[in-house]
Amino acid sequence: MLLITAITGCGYTTRSMISDKYRTIYIAPFANRIDITQEGYAANKYRIYRPGMETDITKAVINKYLFDGSLKPVKEESADLFLKGELVEFRKDPLRYSENSDEVSEYRVNVMVNITLLDKKENKMVWEENNFTGDTTYFTAGSLAKTEDAAINDAIKDLARRIVERTVEQW
């Protein structure tokens, strides 16, 4: 019995769960669909926009696919899969205030996108996700402090990681 267990193992593999028919992916440049002309109200008080964020997201997603190695980013003509996305929201919400003042000491940054993965060869949608989110928190002071730009980069990296994981894991 021990020998059978040792030979069969526990089923762990380092191989991707993605189908063998998919080897390449084209990542279309993310579009910016944040509507900065909306009237402000309490629920979107902290909604903001940072120029060029959609470009940073596109680069981060491409780099994450390159790092992961399950799918090779290629030009659109030769891709098996087509990933398109749009930036729909960027939020910076206060989480914690300083004890002696009304200053914010911790924020949460959320970057939300709508994404669609298409099978180019069969011309069908594989999956679609709306309000797919990458996030991080950061402190404004103290030993764990980080700049807002560093926090935004961390949220974008988290988003890219989640997009790649969503793509290469079993559907």
C-alpha positions in Angstrom: 0.0 0.0 0.0 2.9 2.4 0.8 4.5 1.6 -2.5 1.3 2.4 -4.4 0.9 5.7 -2.6 4.5 6.7 -3.2 4.2 5.9 -6.9 0.9 7.7 -7.5 1.8 10.7 -5.4 -0.8 13.2 -4.3 -1.5 14.7 -7.7 0.6 17.8 -7.4 2.0 19.2 -10.6 3.8 22.3 -11.6 2.1 22.2 -15.0 -0.5 24.9 -15.8 -4.2 23.8 -15.7 -4.8 25.6 -19.0 -5.8 23.5 -22.0 -3.0 22.3 -24.3 -4.6 23.9 -27.3 -3.7 27.4 -25.9 -0.1 28.4 -26.2 -0.2 32.1 -27.0 -2.1 35.2 -26.0 -2.5 38.7 -27.3 -3.1 41.4 -24.7 -4.9 44.4 -26.2 -4.0 47.7 -24.7 -6.4 48.5 -21.9 -8.8 51.3 -22.5 -9.6 54.0 -20.0 -13.4 54.1 -19.3 -13.3 56.1 -16.0 -15.9 58.7 -16.2 -14.5 61.8 -14.4 -17.4 63.9 -15.4 -19.8 62.3 -12.9 -21.2 64.4 -10.2 -19.7 63.7 -6.8 -21.7 62.0 -4.1 -20.8 60.3 -0.8 -20.3 56.8 -2.3 -17.7 58.0 -4.9 -16.1 60.8 -2.9 -12.7 59.2 -3.2 -13.0 58.3 -6.9 -10.0 59.7 -8.8 -8.0 59.2 -12.0 -4.3 59.0 -12.7 -3.2 59.6 -16.2 -1.6 56.7 -18.0 -2.8 54.1 -15.5 -4.3 52.0 -18.4 -0.8 51.8 -20.0 0.7 50.7 -16.7 -1.9 48.0 -16.4 -1.2 46.7 -19.9 2.5 46.5 -19.3 2.1 44.8 -15.9 -0.3 42.1 -17.4 2.2 41.4 -20.3 5.1 41.2 -17.9 3.1 38.8 -15.6 2.3 36.5 -18.5 6.0 36.5 -19.5 7.0 35.7 -15.9 4.4 33.0 -15.5 5.3 31.3 -18.8 2.1 29.4 -19.3 1.0 31.6 -22.2 3.4 33.5 -24.5 2.3 37.0 -25.3 2.4 37.5 -29.1 1.0 39.7 -31.9 -2.7 39.5 -32.5 -2.4 37.6 -35.8 -0.7 34.6 -34.3 -2.5 34.4 -30.9 -4.7 31.6 -29.7 -6.3 33.8 -27.1 -7.2 37.4 -27.1 -7.5 39.4 -23.8 -9.1 42.7 -23.8 -9.8 45.0 -20.9 -10.9 48.4 -19.8 -10.1 50.4 -16.7 -13.4 51.3 -15.1 -12.5 52.6 -11.6 -9.7 53.7 -9.4 -10.4 54.3 -5.8 -8.5 55.4 -2.8 -10.5 54.9 0.4 -9.4 55.8 3.9 -9.2 52.9 6.3 -7.7 54.3 9.5 -7.3 57.8 11.0 -4.6 59.1 13.3 -5.5 59.0 17.0 -5.0 62.7 17.7 -6.2 64.2 14.4 -8.4 63.8 11.5 -5.5 62.8 9.2 -5.8 59.5 7.3 -3.1 57.1 8.4 -4.0 54.1 6.2 -5.6 53.9 2.7 -6.9 51.1 0.5 -6.2 51.5 -3.2 -8.5 49.6 -5.7 -8.0 49.3 -9.4 -11.0 47.8 -11.2 -11.2 46.5 -14.8 -13.6 44.7 -17.0 -11.9 41.9 -18.9 -12.8 39.4 -21.6 -10.8 36.4 -22.8 -11.7 35.2 -26.3 -10.7 32.1 -28.1 -9.5 33.4 -31.5 -9.5 30.1 -33.4 -13.1 29.2 -32.4 -14.2 32.8 -32.3 -16.0 32.4 -28.9 -15.8 34.0 -25.4 -13.9 31.8 -22.9 -14.8 34.0 -19.9 -15.7 37.6 -18.9 -15.3 39.4 -15.6 -16.6 42.8 -14.7 -15.2 44.9 -11.8 -12.2 42.6 -11.6 -10.1 44.1 -8.8 -6.5 44.5 -7.7 -5.9 46.2 -4.4 -3.4 47.0 -1.7 -3.3 49.0 1.5 -0.7 51.5 2.6 0.2 53.6 5.6 1.1 57.3 5.2 3.4 57.5 8.2 5.5 55.3 10.4 7.9 52.4 9.7 5.4 50.7 7.3 4.8 54.0 5.3 4.8 53.9 1.5 4.2 56.5 -1.1 0.9 56.6 -3.0 2.7 55.9 -6.3 4.3 52.7 -4.8 0.9 51.6 -3.5 -0.7 52.1 -6.9 2.1 50.1 -8.5 1.4 47.3 -5.9 -2.3 47.4 -6.7 -1.6 47.1 -10.4 0.8 44.2 -9.8 -1.9 42.5 -7.7 -4.4 43.0 -10.5 -2.0 41.6 -13.1 -1.3 38.5 -10.9 -5.1 37.9 -10.5 -5.7 38.2 -14.3 -3.0 35.7 -15.1 -4.2 33.3 -12.4 -7.8 33.6 -13.7 -6.5 32.8 -17.2 -4.3 29.8 -16.5 -6.3 28.0 -13.8 -8.9 25.4 -14.7 -12.0 27.0 -16.2 
